[in-house]
């Protein structure tokens, strides 16, 4: 999620609580992939190098298809 708008303690607590709830909604096998630790998942998602794997796991939308280069000649 985007946490840039959090400016106070209560909002931060609510964001952490919500993240934990959402993590627990994931299938057990997927939570186990991240050692049942929401922080490991957050670190994984924060790294752009993991975007394809995150998509394969169903955590983020798939990347848009690459444009097709059609040579008009």
ABEGO torsion letter per residue (X at the ends): XBAAABABAAAAAAAAAAAAAAAAABBAAAAAAAGGBAAAAAAAAABAAAAAAAAAAGABBBBBBBBBBBBAX
